[in-house]
Amino acid sequence: MEDKKSEEKSKPEVKGIGGWLILPIIGMFITIGMQLVDLYDTVMFYEIAEMQLYIFSNIFFIVLAGLCLYNIFKKNKIARTFGIIFYGASLLANILLIGEFSSYILGSFIWMMYFIRSKRVKNTLID
């Protein structure tokens, strides 16, 4: 029995930017790129007055993803909250703006729970 306890104590804690935490980071960078392209297309090819909500959502997600990434790399605890807000807002925006529900609910729920329950997130985002 003591061998098991000593093995558990000798295991290094999961900490740092790595593991599954890389996937939401990549996703947020992709989101920023896609939102910038969408924003450019909207401004160039549509009447701005008709697309105000869409433009606002593009800017909102660029800023939110940027804040989340900044705080993840600074290892600030607030990044957990930004991550949860990011995936919750993404789910809501996809439902309201696009009318898409089924394909986003599972992914958003999984990443929100990851930011809430992950040991790596808790051990990394501590400042």
C-alpha positions in Angstrom: 0.0 0.0 0.0 2.8 2.4 0.8 4.3 1.9 -2.7 1.1 3.1 -4.3 1.0 6.2 -2.1 4.7 7.0 -2.8 4.1 6.5 -6.5 1.2 9.0 -6.4 3.3 11.5 -4.6 6.2 11.1 -7.0 4.0 11.8 -10.1 4.7 15.3 -11.3 1.7 17.6 -11.3 0.3 18.5 -14.7 1.2 22.1 -15.0 2.1 24.5 -17.7 0.8 25.2 -21.2 0.6 21.8 -22.8 -1.6 18.8 -22.9 -5.2 19.4 -23.8 -4.8 23.1 -23.0 -3.1 23.5 -26.4 -6.4 22.7 -28.3 -8.4 25.7 -27.0 -5.4 27.9 -27.5 -5.2 26.9 -31.1 -8.9 27.3 -31.5 -8.8 30.8 -30.1 -6.1 31.8 -32.6 -8.1 30.3 -35.4 -11.2 32.2 -34.1 -9.3 35.5 -34.2 -8.2 34.8 -37.8 -11.6 33.7 -39.0 -13.3 36.7 -37.3 -10.9 39.1 -38.9 -11.6 37.7 -42.3 -15.3 37.8 -41.7 -15.1 41.3 -40.4 -13.2 42.4 -43.5 -15.6 40.6 -45.8 -18.6 42.2 -44.0 -17.2 45.7 -44.2 -16.1 45.4 -47.8 -19.1 43.6 -49.4 -22.2 44.5 -47.3 -24.0 47.6 -46.1 -22.7 48.3 -42.6 -26.1 49.5 -41.4 -27.6 46.1 -42.1 -24.7 44.1 -40.5 -24.1 46.0 -37.3 -24.9 43.0 -35.0 -22.6 40.8 -37.1 -19.8 43.3 -37.0 -20.2 43.7 -33.3 -20.1 39.9 -32.8 -16.9 39.7 -34.9 -15.2 42.4 -32.8 -16.5 40.9 -29.5 -15.0 37.5 -30.3 -11.7 39.0 -31.5 -11.4 40.9 -28.2 -12.6 38.0 -26.0 -10.3 35.5 -27.6 -7.4 37.9 -27.4 -8.0 38.6 -23.7 -8.3 34.9 -23.0 -5.1 34.1 -24.9 -3.2 37.0 -23.2 -4.3 35.8 -19.7 -3.5 32.2 -20.5 0.1 33.1 -21.5 0.4 35.3 -18.5 -0.9 32.4 -16.4 -3.6 34.6 -14.8 -6.4 32.9 -13.0 -9.0 35.1 -14.8 -8.2 33.2 -18.0 -10.4 30.4 -16.7 -13.4 32.8 -16.5 -12.6 34.2 -20.0 -12.4 30.7 -21.4 -15.8 29.8 -19.9 -17.3 33.0 -21.2 -15.7 32.5 -24.6 -17.2 29.1 -25.2 -20.6 30.0 -23.7 -20.8 33.1 -25.8 -19.7 31.2 -28.9 -22.5 28.7 -28.3 -25.0 31.5 -27.8 -23.9 33.4 -30.9 -24.0 30.3 -33.1 -27.6 29.6 -31.9 -28.8 33.2 -32.3 -26.9 34.4 -35.4 -26.4 31.2 -37.4 -29.3 29.1 -36.1 -26.9 26.2 -35.6 -27.3 24.3 -32.3 -26.5 20.6 -32.4 -23.0 20.7 -33.7 -21.8 23.4 -31.2 -23.4 22.4 -27.9 -21.2 19.4 -27.2 -17.9 21.1 -28.1 -18.7 24.2 -26.2 -19.9 22.2 -23.2 -16.8 20.1 -23.2 -14.4 23.1 -23.3 -16.4 25.0 -20.6 -16.1 21.9 -18.4 -12.4 21.6 -19.2 -11.8 25.2 -18.0 -13.8 24.4 -14.8 -12.5 21.0 -13.9 -9.1 20.5 -15.4 -6.2 20.0 -13.0 -3.8 21.5 -15.6 -5.8 24.6 -15.9 -6.1 24.9 -12.1 -2.3 24.3 -11.7 -1.3 26.6 -14.5 -3.5 29.6 -14.2 -2.7 30.6 -10.7 -1.6 34.2 -10.6 
